[in-house]
Amino acid sequence: MGDFEKALFLLIFSLVMFNANAQSRHADTPTFSGHSVKNKAVYSLSLQDLLNVKIATSTLTDKAITDIPSPVTVFTRQDIETMGLRYLHEILEFVPGYQVTRYSNYPYEYSASSRALTFGASSKKILFLLDGHKINGPRSGNAAHLANFALAHIERLEIIRGPGSSIYGSNAFTGVINIITRKTGKSVSLATGNDIDYDLFVTHSGQQGDYNWNIQANRIEASGSDYIVNNTFTQQTFHTQDPYDLTTLHAQIHNQNSAYNIHFRQLDMTEFYHIARTSNEHNFSRHSALLFLTEHQFSLVDNIQSRLQFDYLQTTLKNGNQSTPGGVFSKISEPSSDAPLFGYGVFEDFRAALALHNNWQATKESSVQFGFEWQINKEQRAEGFTNYDLPALLNQNYPIQHYPNVDFKTQIGGETSQPFIGAYAQYQTSFANINWVIGGRFDRYPDLKTQFTPRLGAVYLAKNNWQYKLLYGEAFRAPELSELTLFSGITRSGNANLESESIKTTDFIAQFTGEQMLFSVDLFYNHFSDPIINGLVSENLAGQVNSTDQYSHGIETELVWELQNNIKLRTTATYFTKRPISAFRDSKTLASIQLEHTLENLTYQLSATYRSNRETPTTTELNNNIAGFWYLRAYVHYRLNPKLSLKFGINNLLDDALYNPSTVPAHPNGIPLKGRNGTLEFSWKF
């Protein structure tokens, strides 16, 4: 089906939904209690809730969508319930400027980029927060442990497009995603489908004295999808799958002034691609993360509210893969062996962080925010285990010893630490229907330049429901431990000479907020200095390098429109008039559309996302074209009664053969996406 036919299909579907309930346009809808209310009154709650949401991610103070000095997209719990999506990486595809790509490092590493500056196989240029606490990896800076993060955990998503370093420091480079977890609710859901064996989610909450508590548990076992791909070592086609097991536990206890969070995740994956190589026998990965996040609010001085945060985050990555074909070492190994070179690496790291945030309400119209942060990232363990003597192989010291028990150990990372301190200040005021914000942050790292990242913003609140925002911000990202200290291996190496990358961004936003419509258009311009990209550290070893200055600019639009007959339309569009040179893996044009219809106890939706052409590398200098595509989803939610419901969703509705770019030249056709897959879910609220 071509793009025209798909667009026609979407148009016909929207017309059918628009007219399906035309005969009952002014009829009342019976509720579960038997009472009747107007359809419009019930349905308009979602948009009004969205407009009334108080968003703290941008300024650390509560702001409405109308006056927040950032380009922002918000998904409420009601949005999440009606969209029919299951995982965090799926919902990010419906954010202007954001692109989600499945790469070949790990089977379930979905990398997100904002405004077309992708790093490749990670999301380290975007800062991820869990209830306002930083959770990017201590060693790598990426968010790999968030793969397949269930939306069932989430009460609200606040997504900033553009820099956030003036508040948060490093990693808040091109975006900030704040995952606000659910604090209440008692429910259990069980899902199954042709891709997952079962997905069990349970949440329970209660109160004990002055404290409220909530516990969430998620367990997924999935056989995965079937693929026919080229064997990395023989170039012959073969079958592979992408099975995985996921366990997530989240517990929180809080009162009016304090909150304590414990979050644990473990994701096991086998087969498919690992480090861009295929091997059903030797490929496996285990990602685990343990987070302990605390905060306490207090006031020592009148008009100054303070919040003290302490975070501890520990992650472990164990990753196995095959590096060579079989038989290549039979004549140079001792004892002689036809086995390929394979093994696994183990990385263990932690972060400890202490932060103090203060909000001084100087006058009714003016406030000052200021604070500091101390943080240390530590690589505790970086070891590799192989079935051959790897240093002898790299140095060509023949014969090389064969270790059939895969117990030859090599240190593969510096096992060093990276401390830093940061301090920020911000002033907000309003006069003449204009809200102003000005601020900046200093960050100091050992062996790196001290960074200062300012911000300046003006939000004009017009009287006709329009808001106009002129924003300027800068951000930086310090090199991660994995980029600096990875020891030289067969194909990759760290780069101790890396410098921090920085960005300067200007946004002009025109936004309309009405009773039934939210519309915004954003013109943005980015200037990247010393961008960190994938490159050659030496003649034969890949790694990260600082590139020359790059630029991007374009336009982002977002529309949320509640039509008559309980129909909701949500669309986004992004067009890059210029992309960074290194962003050939990202699309130039993006779009999404969601059409949702609620009829009594039934909600059904059709959604689609569009990615224009991209490129995948075939050599260090040449790229292949990856065709653009529409990706269609369908979703039905039937409420049997106030407590029981059935949900059915289908991804890749047309079962198209779709591909994403690869991180390496070994896969000139790209990395395959999943074919059509459906999920049936039973949900019970108790």
Secondary structure, 3 states (H helix, E strand, C coil): CCHHHHHHHHHHHHHHHHHHCHHHCCCEEECCCCCEEEHHHHHCHHHHHHHHCCECCCCCCCECCCCCCCCEEEECHHHHHHHCCCEHHHHHHHCCCEEEEECCCCCCCEEEEECCCCCCCCCCCEEEEECCEECCCCCCCCCHHHCCCEHHHEEEEEEEECCCHHHHCCCCCCEEEEEEECCCCCEEEEEEECCCCEEEEEEEEEEECCEEEEEEEEEEEECCCEEEEECCCCCCEEEEECCEEEEEEEEEEECCCEEEEEEEEEEEEECCEECCEECCCCCEEEEEEEEEEEEEEEEEECCEEEEEEEEEEEEEEEEEEECCCCCCCCCCEECCCCCCCEEEEEEEEEEEEEEEEEEECCCCCCEEEEEEEEEEEEEEEEEEEECECHHHHHCCCCCEEECCCCCEEEECCCCCEEEEEEEEEEEEEEECCEEEEEEEEEEECCCCCCEEEEEEEEEEECCCCEEEEEEEEEEEECCCHHHHHCCCCCCECCCCCCCCEEEEEEEEEEEEECCCEEEEEEEEEEEEECCEEEEECCCCCEEEEECCCEEEEEEEEEEEEEECCCEEEEEEEEEEEECCCCCCCCCCEEEEEEEEEEECCEEEEEEEEEECCEEEECCCCCEEEECCEEEEEEEEEEECCCCEEEEEEEECCCCCCCEECCCCCCCCCCEECCCCEEEEEEEEEC
